[in-house]
Amino acid sequence: MTSEKAAKLISLISGPFMWIPVLFLIVLANANLTVDQAKVLVPTIFILDVVIPILYLALAPRLGWVKSWEMNNRLKRTPFYSLVVVMTFITLVVVYLAGSMILFAYNLIFVALVSLYLIINLKWKISGHAAMNAVGVLVIATIYGWEYLMLAVLILPPVYWSRMKLERHSIWQLLAGTGVTILVFVLGVMLFTQLGFIV
């Protein structure tokens, strides 16, 4: 396998097609939902936060909106980020009404993150791969224990290498994706832990 093929494979595996469903499963499996909450929230979150974003990524190239699901052109990312902000905000409202404070906390953090990515993206390209992998590691560490932060050592270097090898991002765009994510996520978790939403 050539290094370019390896980089493409790493980019695919570490991208939204893997992380969106994984994060959905991890967060919901650990949300302590009642049966009634699960009946409403599982299908709602699955459709709004998994199916719709992944469908957009899969269909946008076929419809000619973007050249590839990676959306290398910064300005082509704006509709996707906007869609995800709207879907995550709708989920936030539904989760609040259903009374799941842990899901409310995580969704509010996700809304803040994607809104920030959207705002940054208007002026400068930030790495969605670095951001998404940082979110994945942080969610796992928050739920299963902070010792899982060590996953970042295994996950982030190959992601950085693949994105630079494919000339999709500079090191600064990768570091910004990771740094912004860590800052917002950790502040959000600290706030919601103080409020008793995340235990």
N, C-alpha and C positions, 0 to 999 in steps of 0.2 A: 504494500500500500504506500502510495506517495505521501509526502508530508502534506500536500494540499488536500488530498482525499481525507487524510486523518483529521485535518483542521475542519473540513466540512462536516465530517461525522461528529466530531466533538461539538461543533456549533449546533448541529441538529439535536443531539442528545441533551445538551445543556440549555436548550432554548425553551420557548413557551409551550411547545407541544408536549414536553415532558413535565415542566414545573407547574403549569396551571392545574392539571388534574391531580398531581401529587400533593400540592398545597391544599386543594379542595378536600382530598381524602384525609390528610393529616389534621387539618383544623377541625373538620366536622367530626372525625372520630374521637376527638378529645374535647368536644364542646359540652359534654354532659347534657345533651338535649333530652327533653321528655319525648314521649311517643308523639304527642300532638305537635310539639315544636318541629320534630323531625319530618312529620308528614308535610308540613308547609315549607320548611327551610331547605331540606335536601334538594327537592326538585327545583325550587326557586333559585338557589345559589348555583346549582349545576347548570341550569339554562343561562342565567345572566352572567355568571362569572367564569364558566368553562366553555359551554357550547358556543355562545355568541362570539367571544373573542377568538376562539380557535377557528370558527367558520370564517370570520373576517380574514384571518391570516391565510387560510387555505384558499379562499375565493378571490381575494383582492388581486393576486397575480393573474388568475384566469380571466378576470373581468377587465384587466388592463389598468387597474388603479395604481399598481406598483409593479416593478420588474420581478421582485421575489418577496417571499414572506419576511425576509430580513429587513426590508425597507431601508436600504442603504442611504437613500436620499432623506436627509433630516426632515424636510418639509412634508414628505409623504407619510411621516409617522404621526403627524398631528391628528388626522381623522381617527387613527387607531387609538391613540392615547385619549382622545375626546370620548370615543365610544366606551372605552374601559372606565373612564371616570364616571360617565352616566350610569353604566351598568352597576358599578360598584356602589354608587350613591343610592340607586334604587334598592340594591341588596341591603345597604345600611338601614334604610327606612323599614324594610320588611323585617329585618333582624331585630330592630328596636321594638317594633310593634309585637313581635313574637315573644319578646322578653328574654332573649339570650344575650346577657351582658358580655360574656366572653367573646361571642361572635361579633357583637357590636364593637367591642374594643379593637379586635383584629381588623374588622372592615373599615373602621375609622382610620386606622393606621394605613391600610391599603389605599383608601381614598386620598389621604394626605400624600402618600408616596407617588401615586400615579398623577395626581394633580401637579405635584412638584416636577415630575419628569416632563409633563406636558409644557409647563411654563419654561423650564430650562431648554427644552427642545425648540421652542420658538426662536431662540437666539443661538443655541449651541447644541451640537450633537453629543448626547450622553449614551453610554453603553447600556442598552436594555438587557443584554446577556449578563453583564457584570451585576447589574441591579437585581435581576431576577434570581441569580444564583446566591447573591448575598441575602435576599429575602428568604430563600429556601433554607439556607443554613441557620439564619436567625429564628425562623419559625420552629425548626426542629430543635434548636437549642433552648428556646423559650419553653417549649412543651415538654421535652424529654430530659432536659438538664443542660446546664451551660458547658459541661464537658464536651458536648457535641459541636461546640465552636471549632474544634479541631478539624471538622469536616471541611472548613474553609481552606485549610492547607492542602487538602486533597483535591478540592473542586475548583477553586479559583485560578490556580496557575495554569491548568490546561485550557480553561476558558479564555484567560488573557492571551495565552500563546496562540490559540486558534483564531481569535478575533484580529490579532496583529498579523498573523501569518496570511490571513485572507485580505488584509488591508482594509478591514471594516472600521477599525478604531485605532486611535493613538493610545498610548499608555495613559494620558491625562483623561481621556474620555472613559476609559476602563476604571481608573481610580475614582473619577467623579461618580460613576454609576454605583460603585461599591461604597464610597464615602457618604454620599447623600443618603443612601439606603440605611447604612449603619446608624448615622446620626438621627434620622427621623424615627426609625424603628425602635432604637434603644430609648429615646426620649418618650415615645408613645407607650412602650411597655412600662417604663418607670412611672409615668403618669397613671396608667390604668391599673398598675399594681397598687399604687397608693390609694386609688379609689376603690379597690377591692374587686375590680372586674376581671383581672387576671391574677390567678393564685399561684 
